Amino acid sequence: MGGTRPPGRYVAFTMLAFEETEDPAIRVREMGGRLLVAGGAVRDFAVRDVHGRARPFPEGGDLDLVVFGLDTGGILEAFGGCGRARLVWRREGGRESSRTALVTLRLGGSRLEAMTPRAARPASAGRGEGTPGGLEAVPWSPGNLARDAELRDFTVNALYYDPLEGVVLDPLGGMDDIRSGLVRPCSPESLEDDPVRMLRAMALISRRPFAASGELLSRVRASADLLGRSAPGRFWPEWRNAAEGPRPHVGLRFLEESGLLARFPDLDALRGLDQYPTFHPEGSVWNHTVLVVQAMACLPLPDDSDRATLVMTALLHDVGKTQAARDAAARPDGGRVMYPDHAARGAPVAGAFMRSMEAPERTVRAVSKLTARHMDSAFKTLSPGKLRWIARQLAPEADLRDFWAVCAADWNGRSPWPEGYPWSLDEFLEPVGGEPGPPGDLVTGGELMASFGIPEGPEVGRLLKLVRREHDEGRLDTREGALGFLEGVLRRGASGVPGLEGASGGADGLTV
C-alpha cells in the first residue's frame, strides 16, 4: 500500500506527533514487519485536523501500536534494540475474555504499548530461551488490517498511522464519521464482545465533539443487559473519563436515550421525581442533575481541582431525594414537593454507588462528604465560623473550593433561572481570608495534657472542640490565647460546657 493515498481513505499528517515511534518502526520493518500507531491518539489528531485545531501532541501520553508480520517475541526483540522493553498481559474484555500480550517500551515522553493484530492466535511456544509465550504473527494485508479494525470498539478509534509512510489508514470509514461527528460501532458484535464499550461510548461523547449514531443507540438498547456480565471495577475508568471531559452532560443524555441509564437504578430513579417548580422550573430531579453536571463542567475551577470528583458529586448530590420520597417524608403540600434531609440521606447512597465500581477510596469519601454538605449554603450567607466548620468536615479529601463548586453548580443547574450563583470563589472565601482548608489547631491534645495535667480521655477531646469553636468564630487566634482561654474554663469548672456538643456545628439545610 506504500505511500498511495486514494481519495477519502488516507490523510497525510506530520510525523512530529509520533516521532518517538519512528525508531521502533524502522526496527520492525528491518525484521519484516509493519508498525502502525492505532486508536485514540490517531483519532485525536484526526479530530484536530478536521476541525482546524492542530496543536502539539501532548507529552507523556501512551501510544497504542499494532505490529503486523511479527509475533510477540519478535516485537519484544525489535523493541529491545530501542530501550528496556518488557512483555505484560491484560484482559481486553469481560471476565471470560482471553488475555492479550503487550510489549511496552518508554521512549522520551511516551509509553509505547505494542501488540499483534487482534485476530492473532496464541503462539505454541516462546521465542527464545526465557521469553514468555505470546501471540502468533499476522502477516500484513489490507484484509488483516480490516479484521483488526472490526474487532475494535468504534470506527473513530479504528484509524492507523504509519510513521514511516506518513499516512493514516482508514479501513472502516472512521474519517467520515469524524467529519459527521458520529460514534458508530466497528461491527455488529462490538458491544457484545465487550459490553463496557457502551460506557466507553458515553465517555467518548463526553470528551469529544461526537454524538451517538442511530446504529449505536439501537445496539446499546439491544445489549444493555449484557453490562451485568462485566466486572464493575472496569466501570470507574469510563465514568472518570466522562467526568473529566468538557461536556459530561451530553454523555448523560446518551445514557438516557440509549436505555443504559436503567442499569444504574440510583440514577434512573431520579427521572420520576418531581420538584417544587418555584425552585426547580427545570422539572424532575434527573433534569436538574444533568443541568448541575453541565454547570459544573462550565465553572472556572482552580487548575488543581479534581474535576472527576466534582462532576461525580454533581451527578450524585440529590440521590437522597429518592430515599426521602420512599419513606414518605417527601410529601406534596400545596404544590411544594419536599425532600427533608436529602443531603444527609444521599451521602451513603453516593458512597455506595462509587464503591460499587471500585473508585479510589479518597474519591469515594470526597463525594460522600460533599454530598452530605451540599445544602449548607442554600439561600444563606455563612459566617466565618460556619465556613471553617464545614472545612473541618470536608478535610482531608475536599476543601471549601470544592464546596463552593458544588454549591455554585447546584444553584446554576436550573432552567430557566434568573441569576447565577451570587459569589465568585474569591468572594466566597473572603470571610476566611482566602484559606480553603480548615485552620490548624492552636493547641494539641498533648500540649493540653502537659499544661494542665489532664489525663488522656474524652475530656481532652471536648476541650479541643471548644477551642476549635472559638477559633472558628474568630475569638481565638494564638496558642497563648487558647491556653489562657482553657485555663479560665478549667478554673470555672466548665469543661463540660452546656451545649458543647453543639460545637460540632451543623448547618440548617433547606429541603427543597
C-alpha positions as CSV (number, residue, x, y, z in Angstrom):
1,M,0.0,0.0,0.0
2,G,3.1,2.2,0.3
3,G,2.6,5.9,0.0
4,T,-0.5,5.8,-2.2
5,R,-3.3,7.9,-0.9
6,P,-6.7,7.0,-2.6
7,P,-9.2,9.9,-2.0
8,G,-11.2,9.5,1.2
9,R,-9.1,6.7,2.6
10,Y,-5.8,8.4,3.8
11,V,-4.9,11.7,5.3
12,A,-1.3,13.0,5.5
13,F,-0.1,14.0,8.9
14,T,3.1,15.5,10.2
15,M,5.4,12.8,11.6
16,L,6.4,15.0,14.5
17,A,3.3,14.0,16.5
18,F,4.5,10.4,16.6
19,E,8.3,10.8,16.2
20,E,9.0,8.5,19.1
21,T,7.6,5.6,17.2
22,E,9.9,6.0,14.2
23,D,12.9,4.0,15.6
24,P,10.8,1.1,16.7
25,A,9.0,1.2,13.3
26,I,12.3,1.0,11.5
27,R,13.5,-2.0,13.5
28,V,10.2,-3.7,12.9
29,R,10.5,-3.1,9.2
30,E,14.0,-4.5,9.2
31,M,12.6,-7.7,10.7
32,G,10.0,-8.0,8.0
33,G,7.0,-6.4,9.8
34,R,5.0,-3.2,9.8
35,L,4.3,-1.0,12.8
36,L,1.2,1.3,12.9
37,V,0.0,3.7,15.6
38,A,-3.6,2.9,16.4
39,G,-6.5,4.1,18.4
40,G,-7.2,7.3,20.4
41,A,-4.0,9.2,19.6
42,V,-4.7,8.9,15.8
43,R,-8.4,9.8,16.4
44,D,-7.5,12.9,18.3
45,F,-5.1,14.1,15.7
46,A,-7.7,13.5,13.0
47,V,-10.3,15.5,15.0
48,R,-7.8,18.4,15.3
49,D,-7.1,18.2,11.6
50,V,-10.8,18.0,10.6
51,H,-11.8,20.9,12.9
52,G,-8.8,23.0,12.3
53,R,-7.5,22.7,15.8
54,A,-3.9,21.5,15.1
55,R,-1.7,21.6,18.2
56,P,1.3,19.8,19.5
57,F,0.7,16.3,20.6
58,P,0.6,16.2,24.5
59,E,3.9,15.0,26.0
60,G,3.9,11.9,28.3
61,G,1.0,10.2,26.7
62,D,0.5,6.5,25.9
63,L,0.6,5.4,22.3
64,D,-1.1,2.1,21.2
65,L,0.7,0.3,18.4
66,V,-0.2,-2.7,16.3
67,V,2.5,-4.7,14.6
68,F,1.9,-6.9,11.5
69,G,4.3,-9.6,10.4
70,L,6.0,-10.3,13.8
71,D,4.9,-12.5,16.7
72,T,5.0,-11.3,20.3
73,G,8.6,-12.5,20.7
74,G,9.6,-10.7,17.6
75,I,8.1,-7.4,18.8
76,L,10.0,-7.8,22.1
77,E,13.2,-8.4,20.2
78,A,12.6,-5.4,17.9
79,F,11.8,-3.1,20.8
80,G,14.7,-4.4,22.9
81,G,17.0,-2.6,20.5
82,C,15.4,0.7,21.4
83,G,15.3,0.5,25.1
84,R,14.1,-1.6,28.0
85,A,11.1,-3.5,26.6
86,R,9.0,-6.0,28.6
87,L,6.0,-8.2,28.0
88,V,2.9,-7.8,30.0
89,W,-0.6,-9.4,30.0
90,R,-4.1,-7.9,30.4
91,R,-7.7,-8.8,29.6
92,E,-9.3,-6.7,26.9
93,G,-12.9,-7.6,27.6
94,G,-15.0,-9.1,30.4
95,R,-14.4,-11.9,32.9
96,E,-14.4,-14.6,30.2
97,S,-12.1,-12.8,27.7
98,S,-8.7,-14.2,26.9
99,R,-5.6,-12.4,27.9
100,T,-3.8,-10.1,25.5
101,A,0.0,-9.9,25.3
102,L,1.5,-6.5,25.1
103,V,5.1,-5.3,24.7
104,T,5.8,-2.0,26.5
105,L,8.6,0.5,25.9
106,R,9.1,4.0,27.2
107,L,10.8,6.4,24.8
108,G,11.2,10.1,25.6
109,G,7.8,11.3,27.0
110,S,5.7,8.5,25.6
111,R,4.9,5.0,26.8
112,L,4.5,2.7,23.8
113,E,2.2,-0.4,24.0
114,A,2.5,-2.7,21.1
115,M,0.6,-5.8,20.3
116,T,-0.1,-8.2,17.4
117,P,-3.4,-7.7,15.5
118,R,-6.4,-8.7,17.5
119,A,-7.1,-11.7,15.4
120,A,-3.7,-13.3,16.3
121,R,-3.8,-16.8,17.8
122,P,-1.8,-17.9,20.9
123,A,1.8,-18.9,20.0
124,S,2.7,-22.5,20.7
125,A,6.0,-21.6,22.4
126,G,8.1,-18.6,23.4
127,R,10.6,-17.0,21.2
128,G,14.0,-17.8,22.6
129,E,15.1,-19.1,25.9
130,G,13.4,-17.4,28.9
131,T,11.0,-15.5,26.7
132,P,7.3,-15.9,27.7
133,G,4.9,-17.3,25.0
134,G,2.7,-14.7,23.4
135,L,0.7,-14.4,20.1
136,E,1.5,-15.5,16.6
137,A,2.4,-13.2,13.8
138,V,-0.3,-11.9,11.4
139,P,1.0,-11.0,8.0
140,W,0.4,-7.6,6.6
141,S,-2.5,-7.3,4.2
142,P,-5.5,-4.9,3.8
143,G,-7.8,-7.7,4.8
144,N,-6.0,-8.4,8.0
145,L,-6.0,-4.6,8.8
146,A,-9.8,-4.5,8.2
147,R,-10.2,-7.6,10.5
148,D,-8.2,-5.9,13.3
149,A,-10.3,-2.8,12.9
150,E,-13.6,-4.8,13.1
151,L,-12.5,-6.2,16.5
152,R,-12.1,-2.6,17.9
153,D,-14.8,-0.6,19.6
154,F,-15.8,2.4,17.4
155,T,-14.9,3.4,13.8
156,V,-13.4,6.8,15.0
157,N,-10.9,4.7,17.0
158,A,-10.2,2.3,14.1
159,L,-7.7,4.6,12.5
160,Y,-4.0,3.7,11.9
161,Y,-1.0,5.9,11.3
162,D,2.1,4.7,9.6
163,P,5.0,6.7,11.0
164,L,7.4,5.7,8.1
165,E,4.9,6.4,5.3
166,G,3.3,9.4,6.9
167,V,-0.3,8.3,6.1
168,V,-3.4,7.4,8.1
169,L,-5.1,4.1,7.1
170,D,-8.9,4.1,7.5
171,P,-10.4,0.7,6.7
172,L,-13.9,1.3,8.2
173,G,-14.6,5.0,7.2
174,G,-13.7,6.5,10.6
175,M,-12.6,9.7,9.0
176,D,-16.1,10.2,7.5
177,D,-17.6,9.6,11.0
178,I,-15.2,12.2,12.5
179,R,-16.4,14.7,9.8
180,S,-20.0,13.9,10.6
181,G,-19.4,13.8,14.3
182,L,-20.9,10.3,14.9
183,V,-19.8,7.4,17.0
184,R,-20.5,4.1,15.2
185,P,-19.6,0.6,16.4
186,C,-16.9,-1.2,14.3
187,S,-19.1,-4.3,13.9
188,P,-22.4,-5.8,14.9
189,E,-20.6,-7.7,17.6
190,S,-18.5,-4.8,19.1
191,L,-20.7,-4.3,22.1
192,E,-21.4,-7.9,22.7
193,D,-17.6,-8.7,22.7
194,D,-17.1,-6.2,25.5
195,P,-20.2,-4.5,27.0
196,V,-18.1,-1.9,28.9
197,R,-17.7,-0.3,25.5
198,M,-21.2,1.1,26.0
199,L,-19.8,3.2,28.9
200,R,-16.8,4.0,26.7
201,A,-19.2,5.5,24.2
202,M,-20.6,7.7,27.0
203,A,-17.0,8.8,27.9
204,L,-16.1,9.4,24.2
205,I,-19.2,11.5,23.7
206,S,-18.4,13.5,26.9
207,R,-14.8,14.2,25.8
208,R,-15.0,14.8,22.1
209,P,-17.4,16.6,19.6
210,F,-19.3,13.4,18.8
211,A,-22.9,12.2,19.0
212,A,-24.3,8.7,19.0
213,S,-25.3,7.3,15.7
214,G,-28.6,5.7,15.2
215,E,-26.8,2.3,14.9
216,L,-25.0,2.8,18.2
217,L,-28.2,3.7,20.0
218,S,-30.0,0.7,18.6
219,R,-27.2,-1.7,19.5
220,V,-26.9,-0.3,23.0
221,R,-30.6,-0.7,23.6
222,A,-30.4,-4.3,22.5
223,S,-27.2,-5.1,24.5
224,A,-27.7,-3.0,27.7
225,D,-28.4,-6.1,29.9
226,L,-25.0,-7.5,28.9
227,L,-23.3,-4.9,31.0
228,G,-24.1,-7.0,34.1
229,R,-21.6,-9.6,33.0
230,S,-18.7,-7.2,33.1
231,A,-16.6,-6.6,36.2
232,P,-17.9,-3.4,37.9
233,G,-14.3,-2.4,38.6
234,R,-14.0,-1.6,34.9
235,F,-16.8,0.9,35.1
236,W,-14.9,3.6,37.0
237,P,-12.3,4.4,34.4
238,E,-15.1,5.2,31.9
239,W,-17.1,7.3,34.4
240,R,-13.9,9.1,35.3
241,N,-13.1,9.8,31.7
242,A,-16.6,11.1,31.1
243,A,-16.5,13.3,34.2
244,E,-13.2,14.9,33.2
245,G,-14.5,15.8,29.7
246,P,-15.8,19.2,28.7
247,R,-19.4,18.0,28.2
248,P,-20.3,15.2,30.6
249,H,-24.0,16.2,30.5
250,V,-24.1,15.1,26.8
251,G,-22.8,11.7,27.9
252,L,-25.6,11.5,30.5
253,R,-28.2,12.3,27.8
254,F,-26.7,9.4,25.8
255,L,-27.2,7.1,28.8
256,E,-30.9,8.2,29.0
257,E,-31.6,8.0,25.3
258,S,-29.9,4.6,24.9
259,G,-31.7,3.0,27.8
260,L,-28.4,2.4,29.6
261,L,-29.4,4.6,32.5
262,A,-31.7,1.7,33.7
263,R,-28.5,-0.2,34.5
264,F,-27.9,2.4,37.3
265,P,-31.0,2.3,39.4
266,D,-30.0,5.1,41.8
267,L,-29.8,7.5,38.8
268,D,-32.7,6.1,36.9
269,A,-35.0,6.7,39.9
270,L,-34.4,10.4,39.6
271,R,-36.3,10.6,36.4
272,G,-39.6,10.1,38.1
273,L,-39.2,12.6,41.0
274,D,-40.9,15.9,40.6
275,Q,-39.8,19.1,42.4
276,Y,-41.2,22.3,43.7
277,P,-41.4,24.4,40.5
278,T,-40.6,27.7,42.1
279,F,-37.1,26.5,42.9
280,H,-36.9,23.9,40.2
281,P,-38.6,25.1,37.0
282,E,-36.5,22.6,35.0
283,G,-38.7,19.7,36.2
284,S,-37.6,16.4,37.5
285,V,-34.6,15.7,39.8
286,W,-32.9,14.0,36.8
287,N,-33.3,17.1,34.6
288,H,-31.8,19.1,37.5
289,T,-29.0,16.7,37.9
290,V,-28.0,16.9,34.2
291,L,-28.0,20.7,34.4
292,V,-25.9,20.7,37.5
293,V,-23.4,18.4,35.8
294,Q,-23.3,20.8,32.9
295,A,-22.9,23.8,35.2
296,M,-20.0,22.1,37.0
297,A,-18.3,21.5,33.7
298,C,-18.6,25.2,32.9
299,L,-17.3,26.6,36.2
300,P,-13.9,28.3,36.3
301,L,-12.3,25.8,38.7
302,P,-8.7,26.1,40.1
303,D,-6.2,24.3,38.0
304,D,-5.6,21.7,40.7
305,S,-9.2,20.8,41.1
306,D,-10.2,17.2,40.9
307,R,-12.8,17.5,38.2
308,A,-13.8,13.8,38.3
309,T,-14.7,14.2,42.0
310,L,-16.7,17.4,41.5
311,V,-18.6,16.1,38.5
312,M,-19.4,12.8,40.2
313,T,-20.7,14.8,43.2
314,A,-22.8,16.9,40.8
315,L,-24.2,13.7,39.4
316,L,-25.0,12.1,42.8
317,H,-25.7,15.2,45.0
318,D,-29.5,14.6,45.0
319,V,-29.7,10.8,45.1
320,G,-31.0,11.1,48.7
321,K,-34.3,12.5,47.3
322,T,-35.3,9.1,46.2
323,Q,-34.9,7.7,49.7
324,A,-36.7,10.6,51.2
325,A,-39.6,10.0,48.8
326,R,-39.7,6.3,49.6
327,D,-40.1,6.7,53.3
328,A,-43.0,9.2,52.8
329,A,-41.0,12.1,54.3
330,A,-41.3,13.7,50.9
331,R,-44.9,15.0,50.6
332,P,-46.9,17.2,48.2
333,D,-48.0,20.2,50.3
334,G,-49.9,22.7,48.2
335,G,-47.6,22.1,45.2
336,R,-44.4,22.1,47.4
337,V,-42.7,18.8,47.0
338,M,-40.4,18.5,50.0
339,Y,-37.3,16.2,50.4
340,P,-36.2,16.7,54.1
341,D,-32.6,15.8,54.9
342,H,-31.9,14.6,51.4
343,A,-28.3,15.7,51.6
344,A,-27.5,13.6,54.6
345,R,-29.6,10.7,53.3
346,G,-27.8,10.9,49.9
347,A,-24.2,10.7,51.3
348,P,-24.2,6.9,52.0
349,V,-26.0,6.2,48.7
350,A,-23.5,8.3,46.8
351,G,-20.6,6.4,48.6
352,A,-22.1,3.0,47.8
353,F,-22.5,4.0,44.1
354,M,-18.9,5.0,43.9
355,R,-17.6,1.9,45.8
356,S,-19.7,-0.4,43.6
357,M,-17.4,0.4,40.7
358,E,-14.2,0.4,42.8
359,A,-13.5,4.1,42.6
360,P,-10.5,5.2,44.7
361,E,-11.4,5.4,48.4
362,R,-10.3,9.0,48.7
363,T,-12.7,9.9,45.8
364,V,-15.5,8.0,47.4
365,R,-15.1,9.9,50.7
366,A,-14.8,13.2,49.0
367,V,-18.0,12.6,47.0
368,S,-19.8,11.4,50.1
369,K,-18.8,14.4,52.2
370,L,-19.6,17.0,49.6
371,T,-23.0,15.3,49.0
372,A,-23.7,15.5,52.7
373,R,-22.9,19.2,53.0
374,H,-24.2,20.5,49.6
375,M,-27.2,22.2,51.1
376,D,-25.3,24.1,53.9
377,S,-25.1,27.3,52.0
378,A,-28.5,27.2,50.3
379,F,-30.1,30.7,50.4
380,K,-27.9,31.9,53.2
381,T,-24.6,33.7,53.9
382,L,-22.3,31.5,56.0
383,S,-20.4,33.0,58.9
384,P,-16.6,32.6,59.0
385,G,-17.1,30.1,61.9
386,K,-19.6,28.0,59.9
387,L,-17.3,28.0,56.8
388,R,-14.4,26.8,58.9
389,W,-16.5,24.2,60.5
390,I,-17.5,22.9,57.0
391,A,-13.9,22.9,56.0
392,R,-13.2,20.6,59.0
393,Q,-16.0,18.2,58.0
394,L,-14.6,18.0,54.4
395,A,-11.0,17.6,55.2
396,P,-8.7,16.0,54.2
397,E,-10.4,14.8,51.0
398,A,-12.0,18.1,50.0
399,D,-12.0,21.7,50.9
400,L,-14.0,24.9,50.6
401,R,-13.1,25.4,47.0
402,D,-14.8,22.1,46.2
403,F,-17.7,23.1,48.5
404,W,-18.1,26.4,46.6
405,A,-18.1,24.5,43.2
406,V,-20.8,22.1,44.3
407,C,-23.0,24.9,45.7
408,A,-22.5,27.0,42.7
409,A,-23.2,24.2,40.2
410,D,-26.3,23.2,42.2
411,W,-27.6,26.8,42.2
412,N,-26.9,27.3,38.5
413,G,-28.3,23.9,37.5
414,R,-31.8,25.2,36.9
415,S,-33.6,26.4,33.8
416,P,-34.9,29.0,33.4
417,W,-33.2,30.6,36.4
418,P,-32.9,34.4,36.6
419,E,-29.4,34.8,38.2
420,G,-26.3,32.8,38.7
421,Y,-24.7,31.9,42.0
422,P,-24.1,35.1,43.9
423,W,-20.4,34.6,44.9
424,S,-17.3,34.0,42.9
425,L,-14.8,31.7,44.6
426,D,-12.7,34.6,45.8
427,E,-15.8,36.3,47.3
428,F,-16.9,33.1,48.9
429,L,-13.5,32.6,50.6
430,E,-13.1,36.2,51.6
431,P,-14.6,35.7,55.1
432,V,-11.9,33.1,55.9
433,G,-9.1,35.1,54.4
434,G,-9.0,33.1,51.2
435,E,-8.0,29.9,53.1
436,P,-9.9,26.9,51.7
437,G,-8.8,24.3,54.3
438,P,-9.5,24.1,58.0
439,P,-7.3,26.2,60.3
440,G,-4.7,24.3,62.2
441,D,-5.2,23.6,65.8
442,L,-4.0,26.3,68.2
443,V,-3.1,23.6,70.7
444,T,-2.7,19.9,70.6
445,G,-4.0,17.2,72.9
446,G,-0.5,16.6,74.2
447,E,0.0,20.3,74.9
448,L,-3.3,20.5,76.7
449,M,-2.5,17.4,78.9
450,A,1.1,18.7,79.7
451,S,-0.1,22.2,80.5
452,F,-3.0,21.3,82.8
453,G,-2.2,17.8,84.0
454,I,-5.3,16.3,82.4
455,P,-5.2,12.6,81.8
456,E,-5.8,11.2,78.3
457,G,-9.5,10.6,77.7
458,P,-12.8,12.2,76.4
459,E,-12.3,15.3,78.4
460,V,-9.3,16.3,76.2
461,G,-11.4,15.9,73.1
462,R,-14.2,18.0,74.5
463,L,-11.8,20.8,75.4
464,L,-10.2,20.7,72.0
465,K,-13.6,21.0,70.4
466,L,-14.3,24.1,72.5
467,V,-11.0,25.7,71.4
468,R,-11.8,24.9,67.7
469,R,-15.2,26.5,68.0
470,E,-13.8,29.7,69.5
471,H,-11.0,29.7,66.8
472,D,-13.5,29.2,64.0
473,E,-15.6,32.1,65.3
474,G,-12.6,34.3,65.3
475,R,-12.5,34.8,69.1
476,L,-9.1,33.0,69.4
477,D,-6.1,33.1,67.0
478,T,-3.0,32.3,69.0
479,R,-1.7,29.4,71.0
480,E,-1.2,31.6,74.1
481,G,-4.7,32.9,73.8
482,A,-6.1,29.4,73.5
483,L,-4.2,28.2,76.6
484,G,-5.4,31.3,78.6
485,F,-9.0,30.5,77.5
486,L,-8.7,26.9,78.6
487,E,-7.2,28.0,81.9
488,G,-10.3,30.1,82.5
489,V,-12.7,27.3,81.5
490,L,-11.0,24.9,83.9
491,R,-10.8,27.4,86.7
492,R,-14.6,27.8,86.5
493,G,-15.0,24.1,86.3
494,A,-16.8,24.4,83.0
495,S,-15.0,21.8,81.0
496,G,-18.4,20.2,80.3
497,V,-19.9,23.4,79.0
498,P,-23.6,23.1,78.3
499,G,-24.2,22.9,74.6
500,L,-20.6,21.9,73.9
501,E,-21.9,19.1,71.7
502,G,-23.3,21.8,69.5
503,A,-19.7,23.0,68.9
504,S,-19.5,20.2,66.3
505,G,-21.5,22.6,64.2
506,G,-24.3,21.6,61.9
507,A,-26.0,23.7,59.2
508,D,-29.6,24.4,58.6
509,G,-30.4,22.7,55.4
510,L,-33.4,23.7,53.2
511,T,-35.4,20.7,52.0
512,V,-36.5,21.8,48.5
